[in-house]
Amino acid sequence: MKNAEIKALSLEDLKASITREREILQRTKFAHAISQIENPIKIRTSRRLIARMQTELKAKTNAQTKK
């Protein structure tokens, strides 16, 4: 997901996306702990995507409270 797509999401959509991505990250980590996954870089990209979405969520909530 690109930054422009993340910025276009609403607050509720961002929260849902963060929750969904955290579940995916958790399943990927478990799979990697049990046996080597095909692409371990998925863990890093998933963490970074969650961080980008959380940053945008915080920016939107701050902008909303300042109004």
N, C-alpha and C positions, 0 to 999 in steps of 0.2 A: 504494500500500500504506500503510495507516494504522499508527500507532505501536503500537496494540494488536495488530495482526496480526504486526508485526515482533517484539514481545516474546513472542508465542506460539510462535515458531519455535525449533527446537533449534539447537545449534551447527552441526551438519552442514548443516542446511537453510539457515542464515544464510550459511555459506560458499558454498554452491551458488548462492544468490540473488545474492550479491555478485558472483560470477564471471559469472553470466548477465547481470546489469545492467551490468557493465563492458563486456561484449561489445556490448550494445545501444548503450551510450554511444559506444563507438568507431565502430560502424557509422553512427550518427547524425552524429557529427562528420565522418566522411569524406563522407557524403552532403551535408552542409552546405558542406563545402569545395569540392566539385565544382559544386554548384548550390544555389541557395536552397531550403531545405526549407520545407514548408508551415507548420510551427509550430516556430520556433526556441526557444521556451520549453521544449520537450522536453529540451533539453540541460541546462538549469538544474535542472529537476525531477529528472532522472536523477542528476545529481551530488549533489543533496541527499538523494535516496533512498539512494544508496550511502553517504553520510556517516552517515545515521541508522542504517543496518544495521551499519556498522563500529563505531559507538558502542555499539550494543546487544551486538555480538559481544565487544567489549572488556570491557564490564560483566559479561557472563556468564562470560567466562574468568577475570576477576578474582575473581568470587564463587566460582567453582569452585576456584580455587587457595587461597582463604582458608579453605575448609572443612577 
